[in-house]
Amino acid sequence: MRARTFRRVAIKLCIKSLLWGSRVSIESVRYQHPKPPSRPPLQYGPLTLPSRYLLSPLAGFTNLEFRLIVRELGGMSLGTTDLVNARGLLHGNEGTRSMIETCKEDSPFSVQIFGSEPDIMCQAAEFLESYGVDAIDINMGCPVHRITKGGAGSAMMCQQEETVQLVRQIVTSVSIPVTVKMRLGWDEQQITSPEFAAAFESVGVAAIMIHGRTREQGFSGNVNLDGIRKTVEAVEKIPVIGNGDVRSIPDADRMFQETGCHGVSIGRGALANPWIFRQLVEWEETGEYGPAGTFLDRLDLLRKQFSYLERRFSPEHAIIRFRKMGHWYLKGMRVRKRLRGDFQMAKTRDELAAALKVIEEEGPVRGTKDGILPDPHIPVPSGPVERW
């Protein structure tokens, strides 16, 4: 097994080395990985998902514009919003309401809400059902202090009786599927996800997404696949979606094989490679898949995503909102630091267009404009979780 893995890696590196230094087209490049066994369609209650690969909710990134970009590339089944404050939603907060905006192309679509007050959470769920969302996700995974200090996010895993009762009330208040995203537990001494999963299934939750780390870990260390497996084994019928450290097809294959999960949710891996969902579906259907996009492909996506923002906001406002995502694009494209800085300093559409023109002319500092780029580094928050 190790020999076969080494050969696949060696072949991949040879192909990359060839393409980084040449003008060879990448259309004919195909990677091979053993095709997985056939599985039944992924069901969220009555909702049949088009694939078993989901876009994780990720604060500041999984907005409508990015969801549309990934959907156009293919393979993604369910897109979920950033975590939405249930109270802010009910109070009509403009920023909160903008987070749930969608369109007919953005389907199926789920909104993730957070909060700790049963009445507020139920009212928010009822509002979202009337709004027309396909599913509602309850956030029990966010480790950030400003969320947990109010009893929401990962802190909900410290109060099983109250949390299960809250989830029961939300499930009974709406007719659309209700799902939960959680972590393994608060810390290594409190690995509670299997107990929560069984309890949530008993009160009617349609699916569970499990990030294989504790709250105490934040994003440090490695995902605990054995912990995810125990959560999968704790339920009888509902699907459990594995999440954490999936950046490639081998990563997803390992998640399936070692946990028995029914689907895979990807967050930062999709930011680094928006083509990953299409690659996963190709792998599942054929046992092979094409490479991620080139420098020029990524530049096209960047411009397209910005154009989608301009449909909703003024150019100046769109530029401000796009800086965070634009930084991700340019880092992945291996753009020189000074040029990334020029992009970040742009204040008008003309300045942005000029910055992108220079970036296009210069190309990446490693690789070529139309070849395979090196895999980008995916930074995550570090340090004590309490300081986040």
N, C-alpha and C positions, 0 to 999 in steps of 0.2 A: 504493500500500500504506500509506504514512504517513497519507494523508488518511483512509482507512478506519479505521485505528487511532485517529486523533484523534477521528473521529466516535463510535466505540465508547466511548472514554474520556469524551467530552463527555456522551453520553447517560447513561452510568453516573453521572457526577457530578451531573447534573440530577436523576436519580432519587433519589440519596442526599440531595441538598439538600432535595428535596421531603419525603422520609420522615423525615429527622432533625427536621424542624420540624412534623410533622403526625401525625395519628392514622391515616393511610392504612394499610390492611393490606398486608403484603408478600407474601401468598400468590400474588398475580397477577404479581409482578415476575419477569421472566425476562431473563437476559443472553444475548446471542448471540455466538458465536465460530465461525468456519468448522469444520465437522465434519471430523475427521481421516479418513484412509483406513481401510478395514476391515483388521484384522490378525488372524492366527490366535491361538488361546488361548495364554496364557503357560504354558510347561511347565518344571517343575523335575524333570527326569528323568521318572519315571512320574506325578508329582504335577501335576495340572492345576489351576491357580489360577483362582478365579472372576472375577478382573479383573487388569489389569496395573498396579494401584496398590497399593503396599506401605507399611506403617508402618515407618519406620526405627527401629532400636534406639537408644534415647536414655536415657542414664544418669539415673536418678531419675524418669523420666516414663512410659516405655512398660511400665508394670506391668499386671497382669491387669485391674485396675479400669478403667484408661483404654482398654485394648484392647477391653473389653466395650462401653464407651460408644461408641467409634468404630464397632464392628461393628453396633451397633443402629441407628446413623444410616445405614449402608449404604455399599457401594462398595469397602471395603477388602478386599484379597485375603488377604495374609499378614501376620500380626502377629509381631514378634520381640521377645524380652525385652531388658531392659538387658543390658550385657555381664556375663557370669557367669564368675567365677573358677573355672577347671577344678579346681584343687587344692582350693579351698574346697568345691566340690560333692562331691568324693570323700570329703573328711573329714567330711561331714555337717554343715557349718556351718549353723546355723539360719537366719541371714539369707540366705545363699546359696541354700539349699533353698527358701526362701519366694519367691525371684525366679523360680523355674521353675513355680510353681503355675499350674494351668490348669483348665479345665472344658470340658464338651462344647460349649458355645456359642462357645468360643474356638478356632475351627478354620477353616482350617489354621493351625498354630502352629509357630514355629521358636524355638530357643534359641541365642543367640550366646555362644560361649565364648572366653575368652582365656587364653593361656599360651604358653610357649616350649619346654616339655619334651614330647617326642613320646609317651612312655609315659603321662604324666598326661593329655595331650589325648586320646589314643586311649581310655583307660579312661573318661574323662568322656563321650566320644561314645557308647561302648557302654552306659554307664549311662543316657544320655538316650534311646537307642533302646529300651531295656527299659522306660523310663518312659512311652513312647508318643508322643514328639514326632514331628511330620511331617517336619522337616528340621533340620539342624544348620548353624549359620553360624559361620565362623571369623573372629574380629576381627583385621584387619590395618590398621585405619583409625584407631584411637584415638590422638590425638596427646599425651595427658596424660603428663607426665613419670613419675609413679608407675607407669604401665603400661609405657612404653617403656624405662625404665631396667633392667627385668628381661628385655629382649629380646622383649617381646610387643607387641601393637598395631602401630603404624606401623613400629616398629623391625624387624619381620620383613621389611620390604621392603629392608633393607640386606644381607640374607644370602639370596640367591636359591636357591642349591643346598640349603642346610639347610632353608629354608622349603618349597620344593617337595617335598622328601623327607618333611617332617612332614605336609604336606597329603595326600600319597600314602598315608601310613600310616593317616591318619584315614579317608580314602575307603574303603580296603580293609578297615577294621575294622568297618564298619557297612553295612547294606543300604539305609538311607534316604538321601535326597539330602543331599549336603554342599555348601554354598555358601561363598563368601568375600566379605567386604566389605573393600575396601582404598581407599587414596587413589592419586593419580597417582604419588606417589613420596615420597621423604624431603624433597627440596628441588628447586629448579629445575634443578640440575645432575644430578639423579638421577631423571628421569622414567622409571620402570621398569614402570608398570602394563601396557603392551602385552606386554612380554616375560613378565611374570608370568601374564597372562591366557592367553596361548597355552600356557604350561607347565601351568597348572592344568587347562585343557581336556584336555590330553594325559594327565593322571593321573586323570581321571574326575570333576572337579568339575561339579556340575549347573548352576550359574549363578554369575555374578559381579555384585556391586554395587559401583559405582565412584563415590566422592565426588570431584568435580572440583577438588580442591585438594591441595596437598602438605602434608606434616606441618609443614613450616616455616611455612606460611601460617596454620595453625590454622583459624580461621573468618574471617580477614580477606580483603579484596579480593573479587573476583568469581569465581564458579565458571568453570573453563576448559572450555568445551564442546568445543573442538577436541581437548583432551586425552582427554575421554571418547570422542569419535568414534574416535580412534586405537586406543583400547582395544577398542571394538566391532569395528573392522576387523581386530583381531588374532586373533579367534576365528572358527571356521567354523560351529558349530552351536549352541552353548549360548547362552542369553539373557544379555545384559548389561543391568543395571538402572542407570539414571542417577540420581544423587543430588546435591543441593545447590542452594540458592536457588530451590526451587519453592514458591511461596506462592500461586499462582493458576493458573487454566486457561491463560491466555496463557504463563505460565512453563513449564508442562508441555508445551504445544504446541511452544514453542521448543526445549525439551530433546529432544523426539522428532525434530523437523525437522533440527536442527543436529548431532545426534550419531548418529541412526539406532538409538538404544537400543530395547530391546524392552519396557521397563517403566520406571516412575518410582517411586522411594521417597521418602517425605516424612516429615520429623521435626518440626522446629520450626514448619513451616507448618501441621502438623496440630494442634499445641498452640494456635496462634492461631486456627485454624478447623477444628474437628473434622468439619465438614460437607464438607471439601474432597474426600474420596474419593467421596462421593455426587455432588457437582458434576461431578467428572471423568467418572464413568460416564454421567451425564445428557448431558454434552457429547459424549462419544464416540458415544452412541446417537442423539442428536437434533440436535446442533449448538447447543443452548442449555442453560441450567442456571439453577437458582434461587439466591437469595442465601443467605448463611450465617445462622445463627440470631440471634434478637434478644437483648436483655438478659434478658428473661424466659426464653427458651429456654436460654440459658447458665446461668442460675440453677438451672433444673430439672436440667441436666446436672451441675452442681456438687453439688447435693443427692443426686442418684442415685449419682454416683461415691463420695461419702462413705458412702452406705448400703451399697454393695458392700464397702467397706473394713470396715464394722462387722460384716459377716458373717464376716470372718476374724479380726478383732482386737477387743479391748475398745474401748469408745467413747474412752477417754482415749488409748490407743495409736493408734487410728485418727486422732484429731485431730492428733497429732504427725506421723504419716506423711503426712497430707494437707496440711500447711501449705504445702509447696513447690508442689504442684499448685494448691491454692486460690489462692495468690498469682497464678499465671498466669491463672486464670479471672477474678479480680477486676480485674486490669490490663486484660484484653481487654474487660471489661464497662464500663470507664471509671468505676469506683467511686472515690469520693473517698478520698484518701490516709489520712485519719484513720479512716475506716470500715474500710479494708483493715487498718490497724493493730489495730483492735478485734477483727477476725476472727483475726488472727495471735496475739493474746493470749488467746483463749478456751482454757480448760483442761477444761471439762466440756461434755457434750452440750447442756445448757440454755444455757450461755453462747454456744456456737456458734450455736444456733438463734436466740437473741436478737440476735446480731450480724447474722445473715443477714436477720432480719425488718426491722431498721433499713435494711439495704442495699436490700432490696426496696421499702420504702416510699419511700426517697429516689430511687432510680433512678440513671442515669448522669449524669455531669457534662456530657457532650455527647451529644446525641441523645435519643431517647425510649425508653421501656421496650419498646415493641412495634414499633419501626422499625429500620432498618438502622444498625448501629453503624459508626463510623470504623474502618478497618483498624488493628489493634493493632501497636505496635512490637515487634519480636522481638529482644530482646537476646541477644548471644552472648558467650562468653568473649573477652577482649581482652588485649593485652600480649604479651610474649615467651612462647612456648609452654613454655619451660623452667621458667617460674614457676607454671604451672598446677598 
